[in-house]
């Protein structure tokens, strides 16, 4: 898998042919557009928010009307505009309803009253207070006339008659507003009636749902086309449109330019330009690119980590699941959703990832001898291939740490290759220094564990010293010696980060052990329930097994996804993908797809 090379392309044509040229470019579906006008924003032709917003509003109707299928009576733009208009009115009415209900609840204890006009009480005004019962005694000596108009179990509602706001009140005054309670209640009734009318209109519009969904792609394509047309450079009688295209698709663009009489200029990206990143991952590992895009898009001049992420995620998921029985259940669930995933391009790529997860988990589960928490019988074929013992803490911790070291070494090797090809050979020395530090530290550790011979106790420190010197001198190879050494010292401070990142991989051992231990615990608990009651023990044991293993399976799968991806996105990307890029979004028409209300 690689990051596809792209070329910057600029097309020129007559202004009168602009619409036809953009439509052809959209049908081609190979160009990531960039704006040439002062208008900000991405001109890659994103989906129409209005079309989707209207569809979501119509789908909120719980009882849609009978669907009409006479296309000649259907106008998708009218349905969209009407749905959006109803939606805006409903939002405003809902906000007003909430305000009125809150205001009515606040005013109801005070009763239905109308404030007298200003000046009618000879300069006096009414002041309203909600006083807790335990503080009511503090206003008994108030110099102004006051009256309790309502009491509940906590508060007294007090009205004070005074020219200015009393200063000795124990609580701040309450604002009741100028409208009386009766008028607020009348308005609330009007709002509720108007809201019902809008909901009825929405229900009437739902009779066009099927046809609207069929036209949704066309609406979004038109919105993308309008978006692109607004960001071309127009200078009568010419227009210009610019974007990025995969290098291997330039011939297709030449054909389009020839058919529509367009002049074109194709050039490689300049050194100061940052083109969009197009990840292409053919074959069954295509889901690795989706995993990478889920978290971030690497910069154009970086490297594509999709293959490593795909393989390592499958391994991490298997180690955390650590049970062949759970792997089979995961595989059955994948087969159950197989046809549903076929409906979209992303789903089809996801199927390869799910198969890889199932296969790796099944192999690791067989090697670790876990079958719903039951070990294979001694002397059996399954016992013969049981070579991984999850409960061997010392060995499994060693395996997890070695996997972490290998993962971070691969990250630094990839970063070194990227620097070698892009920045320069000197810049590639620092990542290789980290490889030496990690390798040397590993040899020293294995030597203390008795895994390697005594000669490694000398080779390990030597590699670490050589690696530290490489980091110190080549982290900033183009800087002067003062800045060069300072940058190296700061880079060496990452040794604590490297140590912590390696130890993070111990979660593979811990979570795998927890999953296996819980499976065994639920089996033991089921056996105890079965022995406790001869009559209902079998049924109780089955319930314990079903609920226990179901819960453990869900926890293991969730942990496999969360922590398997975390080790890639945090620890691995921390050393290999230093910056994020812009995803390549081709200006293209949407693929028509079958739709059901449940989707």
matplotlib code that plots the C-alpha trace (Angstrom):
import matplotlib.pyplot as plt

x = [0.0, 1.3, 0.3, -0.6, 1.4, -0.8, -0.5, -1.8, -4.0, -5.5, -8.2, -9.1, -12.2, -14.9, -17.2, -20.2, -19.0, -18.2, -21.3, -20.9, -17.2, -17.8, -20.5, -18.0, -15.4, -17.9, -18.7, -15.0, -14.7, -11.0, -10.1, -9.9, -10.9, -9.3, -10.8, -9.5, -11.7, -11.5, -14.4, -13.0, -13.7, -13.1, -14.3, -14.1, -17.8, -19.1, -22.6, -25.6, -26.4, -29.8, -30.8, -29.7, -31.3, -34.6, -34.4, -33.7, -36.6, -39.0, -37.7, -38.5, -42.2, -43.2, -46.2, -45.3, -48.1, -48.7, -45.8, -46.5, -44.5, -45.7, -42.6, -44.3, -46.0, -42.8, -40.5, -37.6, -36.6, -40.1, -40.2, -36.7, -37.6, -41.0, -39.4, -36.7, -39.3, -41.4, -38.3, -37.3, -40.8, -41.0, -37.6, -38.8, -42.2, -40.4, -38.2, -41.2, -43.1, -40.3, -40.0, -43.8, -44.0, -41.1, -42.5, -46.1, -44.7, -42.8, -45.9, -48.6, -47.8, -48.2, -51.6, -53.1, -52.4, -51.6, -49.0, -50.5, -49.1, -46.1, -47.1, -50.6, -49.6, -48.1, -44.5, -44.9, -44.0, -44.5, -41.5, -41.6, -39.6, -39.5, -38.4, -37.6, -39.8, -36.9, -36.0, -39.5, -38.9, -36.2, -38.8, -41.3, -39.9, -39.8, -40.7, -42.7, -46.1, -45.8, -48.0, -47.5, -49.7, -48.8, -47.0, -45.7, -43.8, -40.5, -41.1, -43.3, -44.1, -43.9, -45.0, -43.6, -45.0, -42.2, -40.9, -37.4, -36.2, -35.9, -32.3, -33.0, -34.6, -32.9, -33.1, -32.8, -36.0, -37.9, -38.7, -42.3, -42.5, -45.1, -47.5, -50.1, -50.5, -53.7, -52.1, -49.1, -51.5, -53.4, -50.2, -49.1, -52.3, -51.7, -48.2, -49.3, -52.0, -49.5, -47.1, -49.7, -50.4, -46.7, -46.5, -49.5, -47.9, -44.7, -46.7, -48.3, -44.8, -43.7, -45.8, -42.8, -40.1, -39.2, -39.0, -37.1, -34.4, -34.0, -33.4, -31.2, -27.9, -29.0, -29.8, -26.4, -24.6, -26.3, -25.3, -21.7, -21.8, -23.1, -20.4, -17.7, -19.0, -18.9, -15.2, -13.9, -12.0, -14.2, -12.8, -15.1, -14.8, -12.8, -13.0, -10.4, -10.7, -7.9, -7.4, -5.3, -5.5, -3.7, -0.7, -1.8, -5.2, -3.8, -4.6, -8.2, -8.2, -6.5, -9.3, -12.0, -10.1, -10.0, -13.7, -14.8, -12.2, -10.4, -6.8, -5.0, -1.7, -0.4, 2.5, 3.9, 3.3, 5.7, 7.9, 5.8, 2.5, 0.7, -1.5, -4.3, -3.4, -4.9, -4.5, -4.9, -4.9, -5.7, -6.4, -7.8, -5.8, -7.8, -9.5, -6.2, -6.6, -10.0, -8.5, -5.9, -8.5, -10.7, -8.1, -6.2, -4.9, -1.1, 0.5, 1.2, 5.0, 4.8, 4.3, 1.3, 1.0, -2.1, -0.4, 1.4, -1.8, -3.9, -1.5, -0.8, -4.4, -5.3, -2.6, -3.5, -7.2, -6.4, -4.2, -6.9, -9.6, -7.4, -10.2, -10.9, -14.6, -15.0, -13.2, -15.8, -18.7, -17.1, -16.8, -20.4, -21.5, -19.4, -21.1, -24.5, -23.8, -21.9, -24.7, -25.5, -21.9, -22.0, -24.3, -21.6, -18.0, -16.9, -18.8, -17.1, -13.7, -14.7, -15.4, -11.8, -10.8, -13.4, -12.1, -8.6, -9.6, -11.5, -8.6, -6.0, -8.1, -8.9, -5.2, -4.1, -7.0, -6.0, -2.4, -3.4, -5.7, -8.9, -12.3, -14.9, -12.5, -12.1, -8.7, -8.3, -8.1, -4.5, -3.0, -5.5, -4.5, -5.7, -3.5, -0.5, -0.8, -1.4, 2.0, 1.0, 0.1, -1.8, -1.3, 2.5, 2.8, 6.6, 6.6, 3.5, 4.7, 8.0, 6.1, 4.0, 7.0, 8.9, 5.9, 5.8, 9.5, 9.1, 6.1, 8.0, 11.1, 9.0, 7.7, 11.2, 12.4, 9.5, 10.2, 13.9, 13.0, 10.6, 13.4, 16.0, 13.8, 12.4, 14.5, 17.9, 20.2, 21.4, 17.9, 17.3, 20.1, 18.1, 15.2, 17.9, 19.4, 16.2, 16.2, 19.7, 18.6, 15.5, 17.5, 20.3, 17.9, 16.2, 19.5, 20.4, 17.0, 17.1, 20.6, 19.4, 16.5, 19.0, 17.6, 20.8, 24.4, 26.8, 28.2, 24.9, 25.5, 28.3, 26.7, 23.5, 25.1, 27.3, 24.2, 22.5, 25.4, 25.8, 22.0, 22.1, 25.0, 23.0, 20.0, 22.1, 23.9, 21.3, 18.0, 18.5, 21.3, 20.9, 21.1, 24.3, 26.1, 24.5, 21.0, 22.0, 23.1, 20.1, 17.7, 19.5, 19.3, 15.6, 15.1, 16.9, 14.3, 11.9, 13.6, 11.0, 8.3, 9.8, 9.9, 6.3, 5.1, 6.8, 5.2, 1.8, 1.9, 1.6, -2.2, -2.2, -1.1, -3.3, -6.5, -5.9, -5.4, -8.5, -10.6, -9.4, -9.7, -13.3, -14.2, -12.8, -14.6, -18.0, -17.5, -16.7, -19.7, -21.9, -20.6, -21.3, -24.9, -25.5, -24.3, -26.3, -29.7, -30.6, -33.9, -33.1, -29.3, -28.9, -31.1, -29.3, -25.9, -27.0, -28.1, -24.8, -22.9, -25.0, -24.9, -21.4, -19.8, -22.0, -20.8, -17.2, -17.3, -18.7, -16.0, -13.3, -14.4, -14.7, -11.3, -9.8, -11.1, -10.4, -6.9, -5.9, -6.5, -5.1, -1.7, -1.6, -3.0, -1.2, 2.1, 2.8, 1.7, 3.6, 6.9, 6.0, 3.3, 4.4, 1.8, -1.7, -2.6, -5.8, -7.8, -8.3, -12.0, -12.7, -15.3, -17.6, -21.2, -22.6, -23.2, -26.9, -27.6, -30.7, -32.4, -34.9, -36.4, -34.5, -31.2]
y = [0.0, 3.4, 7.0, 7.6, 10.2, 13.1, 15.9, 19.4, 20.0, 23.3, 23.3, 26.3, 26.6, 29.0, 30.4, 29.3, 25.6, 25.8, 23.9, 21.0, 20.8, 20.6, 17.9, 15.9, 16.3, 15.2, 12.1, 11.3, 11.3, 11.5, 15.1, 16.7, 20.3, 23.3, 26.7, 29.4, 32.2, 34.1, 31.9, 29.8, 26.2, 22.9, 22.6, 18.8, 18.5, 17.3, 16.0, 18.4, 19.0, 20.3, 17.1, 14.9, 17.2, 17.1, 13.3, 13.0, 15.3, 13.1, 9.9, 11.2, 10.6, 7.4, 6.7, 7.5, 7.7, 5.2, 5.6, 7.1, 6.0, 8.1, 9.9, 12.4, 14.0, 14.2, 17.2, 16.4, 20.1, 21.0, 18.2, 19.2, 22.9, 22.2, 19.7, 22.2, 25.0, 22.8, 21.8, 25.4, 26.3, 23.2, 24.2, 27.7, 26.5, 23.9, 26.5, 28.8, 26.0, 25.1, 28.8, 29.2, 26.0, 27.1, 30.7, 29.4, 27.1, 30.0, 32.3, 29.9, 30.3, 34.1, 33.7, 35.5, 39.2, 42.2, 44.7, 48.2, 50.9, 52.8, 55.8, 54.5, 53.6, 57.1, 55.9, 52.7, 49.4, 45.7, 43.6, 39.8, 37.4, 33.7, 33.3, 30.0, 29.4, 29.5, 33.0, 34.5, 35.9, 38.2, 40.3, 40.7, 44.1, 45.3, 49.0, 48.5, 46.8, 43.1, 40.1, 36.3, 35.3, 31.6, 29.0, 25.5, 23.0, 25.0, 28.6, 31.6, 33.8, 37.4, 40.6, 43.9, 47.4, 50.0, 52.8, 51.3, 47.7, 46.9, 46.4, 44.2, 41.2, 37.9, 36.7, 38.4, 39.5, 37.4, 38.7, 37.8, 39.6, 41.9, 39.2, 37.7, 34.0, 33.8, 35.3, 32.9, 29.9, 31.2, 31.5, 28.0, 26.6, 28.3, 27.0, 23.4, 23.7, 25.1, 22.3, 19.7, 21.2, 21.1, 17.5, 16.7, 18.4, 16.4, 13.2, 14.2, 14.7, 11.2, 9.8, 10.8, 9.2, 6.3, 8.6, 11.3, 8.7, 7.6, 11.2, 11.9, 11.2, 13.5, 16.3, 15.9, 15.7, 19.0, 20.6, 19.5, 20.8, 24.2, 24.2, 23.6, 26.1, 28.9, 28.3, 28.4, 31.4, 33.2, 35.9, 36.3, 34.7, 32.1, 30.0, 28.0, 25.1, 23.5, 20.4, 17.3, 14.0, 10.7, 10.5, 7.4, 9.0, 11.9, 10.1, 10.0, 13.7, 14.3, 12.4, 14.5, 17.8, 16.8, 15.9, 19.3, 21.5, 22.3, 23.4, 21.8, 22.2, 19.2, 19.7, 18.0, 19.4, 22.2, 21.9, 24.3, 22.7, 20.0, 17.9, 15.8, 12.2, 9.4, 6.0, 3.0, -0.4, -3.2, -6.7, -8.1, -5.6, -2.8, -2.3, -1.1, 2.1, 2.6, 2.1, 4.7, 7.2, 6.5, 8.2, 10.5, 11.0, 11.0, 13.9, 13.5, 13.3, 10.8, 7.0, 4.8, 2.8, 0.9, -2.5, -2.4, -1.2, -3.9, -6.7, -5.5, -4.7, -8.3, -9.6, -7.4, -8.3, -12.0, -11.7, -9.8, -12.3, -15.3, -17.9, -20.0, -20.4, -16.6, -16.3, -18.7, -16.6, -13.5, -15.3, -16.3, -12.8, -11.6, -14.1, -13.0, -9.4, -10.4, -9.5, -6.3, -5.2, -5.9, -2.8, -0.2, 0.1, 0.7, -2.4, -4.5, -3.4, -4.1, -7.7, -8.3, -6.8, -8.9, -12.1, -11.2, -10.6, -13.9, -15.8, -14.4, -14.8, -18.4, -19.3, -17.6, -19.2, -22.7, -22.0, -20.8, -23.7, -21.7, -23.0, -21.0, -21.3, -25.1, -26.5, -29.4, -32.9, -34.1, -36.1, -34.8, -33.1, -29.7, -30.3, -30.9, -27.5, -25.8, -24.1, -20.7, -20.7, -17.5, -18.2, -18.2, -14.6, -14.3, -15.6, -13.7, -10.4, -11.0, -11.7, -8.6, -6.3, -7.8, -7.2, -3.6, -3.1, -4.6, -2.4, 0.8, -0.3, -0.7, 2.8, 4.2, 2.3, 3.6, 7.1, 6.7, 5.6, 8.5, 10.9, 9.3, 9.6, 13.0, 15.2, 13.7, 10.9, 12.8, 13.3, 9.5, 8.8, 9.9, 7.3, 4.7, 5.8, 5.1, 1.6, 1.0, 2.3, 0.0, -3.0, -2.4, -2.1, -5.3, -7.2, -5.9, -6.9, -10.3, -10.8, -10.1, -12.6, -15.2, -15.5, -14.4, -15.2, -12.9, -11.3, -9.5, -7.7, -5.9, -5.5, -4.0, -1.0, -0.4, -0.2, 2.1, 4.5, 4.5, 5.1, 8.0, 9.7, 9.4, 11.0, 13.7, 14.7, 14.1, 15.1, 18.6, 17.9, 21.2, 23.5, 25.0, 23.1, 24.9, 24.3, 20.8, 19.7, 21.3, 19.6, 16.3, 16.7, 17.4, 14.4, 12.2, 13.2, 11.0, 7.9, 8.0, 8.1, 5.2, 3.2, 4.0, 3.2, -0.2, -1.0, 0.0, -3.2, -5.2, -4.5, -7.3, -9.8, -8.3, -8.2, -11.6, -13.1, -11.3, -12.7, -16.3, -16.1, -14.8, -17.6, -20.2, -18.4, -18.5, -22.2, -22.9, -20.9, -22.8, -26.1, -25.0, -24.0, -27.3, -29.2, -27.1, -28.0, -31.3, -30.0, -26.6, -26.8, -27.6, -24.7, -22.3, -23.5, -22.8, -19.3, -18.6, -19.9, -17.9, -14.6, -15.0, -15.9, -13.4, -10.6, -11.8, -12.0, -8.5, -7.1, -9.0, -7.8, -4.2, -4.3, -5.8, -3.0, -0.2, -1.2, -2.8, 0.5, 2.5, 0.9, 1.7, 5.2, 6.4, 4.5, 3.5, 6.8, 8.7, 7.4, 7.1, 9.6, 13.1, 15.2, 14.9, 15.6, 16.4, 13.4, 13.1, 13.6, 13.2, 15.5, 12.8, 11.6, 9.4, 5.8, 4.8, 2.2, 0.3, 1.7, 0.6, 2.6, 0.5, 1.7]
z = [0.0, -0.9, -1.0, -4.6, -6.5, -7.7, -10.2, -10.1, -13.1, -14.3, -17.0, -19.2, -21.4, -22.7, -20.0, -22.0, -21.8, -18.1, -16.9, -19.4, -18.5, -14.8, -15.4, -17.4, -14.7, -12.1, -14.1, -14.5, -10.7, -10.5, -9.5, -6.0, -6.7, -5.1, -5.0, -7.3, -6.0, -2.7, -1.3, 1.5, 2.0, 0.4, -3.2, -3.3, -3.7, -0.4, 0.1, 0.2, 3.9, 2.9, 1.1, 4.0, 6.6, 4.8, 4.6, 8.3, 9.1, 7.0, 8.5, 12.0, 11.2, 12.9, 10.7, 7.1, 4.5, 1.7, -0.8, -4.2, -7.2, -10.1, -11.0, -13.3, -10.2, -8.1, -7.8, -5.4, -5.0, -3.9, -1.4, -0.1, 0.2, 1.9, 4.3, 5.3, 5.7, 8.0, 9.9, 10.6, 11.7, 13.9, 15.6, 16.3, 17.7, 19.9, 21.3, 21.9, 23.5, 25.9, 26.8, 27.4, 29.5, 31.6, 32.0, 32.8, 35.5, 37.0, 36.9, 38.1, 41.8, 41.4, 39.8, 36.7, 37.0, 34.8, 36.1, 36.4, 34.0, 35.2, 37.3, 38.1, 41.7, 42.5, 41.8, 43.6, 42.0, 42.6, 43.5, 43.5, 45.7, 46.3, 49.9, 51.6, 54.6, 57.0, 55.9, 56.0, 59.5, 58.1, 56.2, 59.1, 60.0, 56.4, 56.1, 52.9, 52.6, 51.6, 51.1, 50.8, 47.8, 47.6, 49.6, 48.7, 50.8, 50.4, 49.5, 50.2, 47.2, 48.4, 46.7, 48.0, 47.3, 47.1, 45.0, 44.7, 45.1, 48.8, 49.9, 53.0, 51.2, 51.9, 48.3, 44.9, 43.2, 40.6, 37.1, 36.2, 32.8, 31.4, 30.0, 32.3, 32.8, 30.8, 27.7, 27.9, 28.2, 25.2, 23.2, 24.3, 22.9, 19.6, 19.4, 20.1, 17.4, 14.9, 15.8, 15.1, 11.7, 10.8, 11.9, 9.8, 6.8, 7.4, 7.5, 4.2, 2.7, 3.7, 0.9, -1.4, 0.8, -1.6, -4.6, -2.7, -1.6, -5.2, -6.2, -3.2, -5.0, -7.9, -5.4, -3.7, -7.1, -8.1, -4.8, -5.4, -8.9, -7.8, -5.1, -7.6, -10.1, -7.4, -6.9, -10.4, -11.7, -14.3, -16.5, -19.5, -22.0, -20.2, -17.0, -15.1, -12.7, -10.7, -8.7, -8.0, -9.9, -9.5, -11.7, -13.4, -14.4, -16.4, -19.6, -18.7, -18.1, -21.5, -23.1, -21.3, -22.2, -25.9, -26.0, -24.5, -26.1, -22.9, -22.5, -19.6, -17.6, -15.6, -13.2, -10.2, -6.7, -5.8, -2.7, -0.7, -1.6, 0.4, -1.9, -0.6, 0.4, -1.6, 0.1, -2.1, -0.6, -3.1, -2.0, 1.2, 3.4, 1.9, 5.3, 6.7, 4.8, 6.4, 9.8, 9.2, 7.8, 10.8, 13.0, 10.6, 7.1, 6.8, 5.0, 1.3, 1.8, 4.6, 4.2, 4.1, 7.4, 6.3, 5.8, 9.2, 11.0, 9.3, 10.3, 13.8, 14.6, 13.6, 15.9, 18.8, 18.5, 18.5, 21.6, 23.5, 22.5, 23.3, 22.7, 19.6, 20.6, 20.8, 17.4, 15.9, 17.3, 15.9, 12.5, 12.6, 13.3, 10.3, 8.1, 9.4, 8.3, 5.1, 2.6, 4.4, 4.2, 0.4, 0.0, 0.2, -0.9, 2.7, 3.8, 1.2, 2.4, 5.9, 5.1, 4.4, 7.8, 9.6, 7.9, 8.9, 12.5, 12.6, 11.1, 13.4, 16.5, 15.5, 15.0, 18.3, 20.1, 18.9, 19.8, 23.2, 23.8, 24.7, 23.7, 25.7, 28.7, 28.3, 27.6, 25.0, 26.4, 27.1, 24.3, 21.7, 18.4, 19.8, 22.8, 20.6, 19.0, 22.4, 22.6, 24.1, 27.7, 28.7, 32.4, 32.0, 33.1, 32.8, 29.2, 28.0, 29.5, 27.6, 24.4, 24.8, 25.4, 22.4, 20.2, 21.4, 20.7, 17.3, 16.5, 17.5, 15.7, 12.5, 13.0, 13.3, 10.2, 8.2, 9.4, 8.5, 5.0, 4.6, 5.7, 3.5, 0.4, 1.2, 3.5, 3.1, 4.3, 7.4, 8.7, 8.5, 11.0, 14.1, 13.6, 13.0, 16.3, 18.1, 16.5, 17.9, 21.3, 21.4, 20.1, 22.5, 25.4, 24.4, 24.3, 27.8, 29.1, 27.6, 28.9, 32.5, 31.9, 30.8, 27.3, 25.6, 26.4, 28.2, 25.0, 24.5, 27.8, 26.0, 22.6, 24.1, 25.9, 22.8, 20.6, 23.0, 23.2, 19.4, 19.0, 21.6, 19.7, 16.4, 18.0, 19.6, 16.5, 13.7, 15.1, 13.6, 11.1, 9.2, 12.3, 13.7, 16.3, 19.2, 17.9, 16.8, 20.2, 21.9, 19.5, 20.2, 24.0, 23.8, 21.5, 23.9, 26.6, 24.6, 26.0, 28.9, 26.3, 24.4, 27.7, 28.5, 25.0, 25.1, 28.5, 27.0, 25.0, 28.3, 28.0, 25.3, 28.0, 30.7, 28.6, 27.1, 30.5, 31.9, 29.0, 29.5, 33.3, 33.1, 30.7, 33.2, 36.1, 34.4, 33.6, 37.3, 38.4, 36.0, 37.4, 41.0, 40.0, 38.3, 41.4, 43.8, 42.5, 40.9, 39.6, 38.1, 38.2, 34.5, 33.5, 35.8, 34.6, 31.0, 31.9, 33.7, 30.6, 28.2, 30.1, 31.4, 28.1, 26.2, 28.5, 28.4, 24.6, 24.2, 26.6, 24.8, 21.4, 22.6, 24.3, 21.1, 19.0, 21.4, 22.6, 19.3, 17.6, 20.4, 20.2, 16.5, 16.7, 19.8, 20.3, 16.7, 15.0, 17.7, 16.2, 12.5, 11.4, 12.7, 10.8, 9.4, 5.8, 3.8, 2.6, -1.2, -2.0, -5.6, -7.3, -8.5, -8.8, -6.1, -6.7, -6.8, -4.2, -3.0, 0.0, 2.6, 5.5, 8.0, 6.5]

ax = plt.figure().add_subplot(projection="3d")
ax.plot(x, y, z, "-o")
ax.set_aspect("equal")
plt.show()
